[in-house]
Amino acid sequence: MSSMSDFIHPTQFSEVAAAAKRVAGFQDDTGQYNAPSSALRSGAVIRSLAEIKQAEGLEHGDQTVVESCVQFLKLCELKWPNQVSSVALRNISDRKRSGVLFVPLTEDVVKLNSFLTAEATSLASTAAADASDFMAMTQVVLAKVIIFNRKRQGEASKVTLDDYNKKGKAQNSDVNLALTEFERSLLKVFDRVEIRGKRGRTVPLLLTEEVTSWINILLAARMTFIHADNPYLFASSGEHSHFRGSDVLRKFAMACGANKPDLLTSTRLRKQIASLAQVVCLKENELESLATFMGHDVRVHTHFYRMPLDVMQIARISKLFLAAEQGKISEFAGKQLSEITVEPEAEIEQVSDNDSESSASEHDSTQQVTSDTHQVEVSSSGSAGPCLAKKRKRVTMKRRQWTEAEKDAVRMHFATAIMNRRLPGKGIFIFLTITICACIRLAG
């Protein structure tokens, strides 16, 4: 066997399959691939080689070669899934299910943004006179565009001068009437650029006034440092080359002092924004608009970009099963998950500090709550009436359910910490203190 073409023959199929498994690191004792994706890709490559050899046989009128290729492709169709692909797919599925997926930390994204803004501001005055500063500023602006728009690094890297020169602001006055005042003000701030996305899709790119001003500085000095035939906006020194977004993000993620710089990639940034959209609870048309901006459809957005949120599953989906267990699902007809509240089966009673002070009066329909100047009588329905108190007594509080407003406030406050799977900072004690005080005032 002198070449790969010699192995494209029915009698050599077993050898080819065994070689593909060895390349992917198949382990006979565990039945696992070290690189299952390599096993899947090798099948597509081998089929392509067989089709190329078949085409050459047809061109030369060699029916023997054509027939052998047909038989080889038939074997690929019949035996390759069982021998190679099925195990690889199972390995990938197992790893996705058992693996822990992380998104970038919000504080790291903010830190990287601040670092890029400072770098661009300092380089703006010298970019026109120094080649190294010009190239450095080009990389900074590219990273800024990727982070703000959450675009694939390859899409942003390949923006052309023609694409940028066609930028513009929204001009549809009829649609503007349906927008809020704040939304109409945003139309005057952002420039919109249409670029080529994945699979030939046209995807938008939003540029702030600050980024546009930086790009204009680069364009003014472009002829000094960039070849005239280079079509790319973020061009490097080569004739038809450009900076790669992945390299640029990796470089600045390390330089900005992020806690987890390895998470600051374009793919993970896209997953972060798709996951945070779950907390915001976008409507169907809003979700479709977001998916279109990201450069894919809603199905891809929900199945591949959203991270599996255990918090959402436990906090909201579990309410359906609690209601089903208590036979109360019919009571929540027409309601959203966020509107459903399932009462616990047994009320948790607060235990007094001194067991000897508990008496039969605690089981009455009313409880007396006394302070230094007022005595408040609280009934089982929650009504209260003030009267004077003669002496100070121990205060007994009855446990109550959280309102939906309180629950929503806590969810929104903890949204970032939940998404990043990090404990909240010290600021949470201030938040809880304010919330508790507000609730006490409302209850009083």
C-alpha positions, 0 to 999 in steps of 0.5 A: 500500500503506497497511498491512501487511495490503495486503502479505498477498497472493500477488502481494506475497509476493516483496516481503515476502520481500525486505523480511524479508531487508533487515531481517535485513541480508542481504548479496548478495556474501557470502550472509550475514545480519547478524542471521540470527535476525531472518530466522527470527522474521520468518517466524513473524510474517508467518504469524501476520499472514496467519492473523489476516487470514484469521480476519477474512475468515472473520468477515466472510464475505469469501471473496476475502480468505480465499482470498488468505490461503490462497494466501499461506500456501501460498507461505510454506510452499513458498518461504520456506524456500529464499528466507529460512530456509535461509540463516539457519539455515546462518549460525547453525550456522556461527557456533556451530561457529566461535565461542568459548563462554565460561563465567564465571570461578570466581573472579568467581563467588566474588567476586560472592557475597562482595560480595552477602553483604557488601552484604546484611549491611550493608543488613539493619540499615537496610532497614526505615527507608530506602526506598533501602536497602530497594530495594537489599537487594531487588536483592541478595537477588534476585541471590543467589537467581539465582546460588545456584540457577542459575535463569533470571533471569525465573523468579526475578524473578517469584517471588510472595508466595504461592509464598514463603509455601508454602515448606517443608523435606523431610518424607519420613522413608522417603527420609531413611533412604537418605541420608548423614548430611551429606545429612540435615543439608542437609535441615534447612538449606534451604527449598524453594519451588516456582515457575513455570518456562518453559512452565508447568513447576513448578521448585524454588528452594532458599533457605539460612537466611541468604537466608531471614532476609534475605527475612523482613527485607524482608517485615517492612518491605514494607508501608512501601515496596511497594504492597499489591496488588503480588504479587511477592516482589522487588517494585519501587515500582510497583503490579505491577512487579518488579526484573529479574534481568538488570539486577540481575546486570549491576549487581552484576557491575560493582560487585564488580570481576569480571575479566569481568563480561559473563560473569556472566549467568544463562544463562552461569551455567546453562551453567557448572553444566551443563558442570561436571557433565560433569567430575563424571560424574553417573549417569543418574538424577542427571543427570535430577535436575539437569535437572529442577531446572534446569527442562528435560529431559535432552535439552535439558540435554545438547544446549543447556546443556552446552558442547562440551568439547574437553578431554573429547573429546581426553582420553577419546574419543581413547582409543577411536580409539587402541585401534581403531588398535592392534586392542585394543578387545575388551580393554576390553569392559565398561569405562568411558572413564575406566577405559581405558588405551591403552599407547603403541606405542613406549616413550619412553626417557630419554636420559642426560646423557652419551651416552658413559656409556650401555652395553649394560647399559641394555638388560638386564632389570634396572637398578641404581639407587644412592644414597648408602647403598642400591643398588636393583635394578629389574627389568623387572616393577617389583620391587625389592630393596635391597643395600649400595652401595660408591660413589656413581653416577649415578641412572638412572630408567625412565619408567613409565605414570601410574596411574589414581589419579594421572590422576584426581587431576590431572583433578580438580585442573585441572577448574576451570582446564580449564572456564574455559580459564585457566592454573592459578595458582602453587598448581599447583607445590605440588600437583605437588611433593606428588604427585611426592613421594607417588608416589616414596614409594609406588614406594619 
